Amino acid sequence: VYYGVQNMYQNHLVYFASYNIDQLHGNLDAQTAADCRHVVSNASGKELVPCGLPAQALFTDSFRISARGGPQNGIPLINSSNIAWETDTQYRFQNAENWNSDENRQIYEFLNETFAAVPDKLSTELSQYGVESQHFNVWMRSAALPSFYNLWGRIDTVESLEPDMTYNLTIERSFNAPRFGGQTSLLFVSGISAPGTTNPRQSLNIADPSHLVGRVLLVTASILLVVGFTVWVASRLSPDNPASFRSPNGSTLIKIHSANDVRAGEHPNSTFSLPRKKKQSPRAVHPT
């Protein structure tokens, strides 16, 4: 299950660089003014943890799928665990010690306070995990293009879904995309494998402008493969030594047999003698 955001330029330098890595590692004493100069504190003067534009623009919509009736009646089917990069969950995002204590909340405003009005599922997650929330980790990986999709979760029990069963999809919206002229969407992808989806209806549409980077990479890789194969075949079929230098009429000018063959003079194994520079006799200087 993916959520999509359109017309949001996360690759803008002002947005992309607006974070403090020490603060994300759990250091509440980090100097954030230089890195998060655009969003550092709230209206009451409390320091935002974490600071910066990406963190304070967190995607806050929530999605829930459940069966109506049957053995899975009312059970949420979307699993949101293990959706972030392992390097992010283990190293990049760490809460400070006692980060959500009453003492710290007098000085700092944490994610669960900033987004206290978001749907219950996400607010509970932020209260429990803070910056270690995997939905937050996924969001902090900025996209290269203005239209992108991020992983929200996965349905692990898709094999047990009954085709004649009724399922409820609940969407709780709180992300204000219209404020920047954007839109949001929801995408379901089935049959994920290493090369991509095995569902033909969800396979890569090479004509879709949103796949520009993929098209460029595929075309570039194909050209390089053809050029490399052509050079390899030509080198295998050529009767000449590839370390030979030839003149336009085809005669060998010099054939290098080792790295030490070419010196200032001539080599006995070469078919061409390098010309020696003639020594100039000193000119006589006549006094005037």
Disulfide bonds with the S-S distance in Angstrom:
Cys36-Cys51 2.10
